[in-house]
Amino acid sequence: MKRQILYLGGEFALTSEDIVGIFDLDNTSWSHITRGFLSGAEQRGKVQNAAEDIPRSFVVCHDETVILTQPSTAALVRRLENQERTNG
């Protein structure tokens, strides 16, 4: 798979190689494990907000940065898939 750029909003964009996972905030934040992970990342100064409104998803990067973003997980994955089809 070729390296692709994923635009997250605002001034935030990542390469596909930087991404560990893309997660839905509503579906994962009910878990105490996820809440603990996000809280720990925030305490370490590793949370960045790319959302102009209420975030719907978050992206975890290899450097342990967590980026909150407004597009849904489905929209973010679709962006990557569309690039893959376009760039072959």
Secondary structure, 3 states (H helix, E strand, C coil): CCCCEEEEECCEEEEHHHEEEEEEHHHHCCCHHHHHHHHHHHHCCCEEECCCCCCCEEEEECCCCEEEECCCHHHHHHHHHHHHHHHC
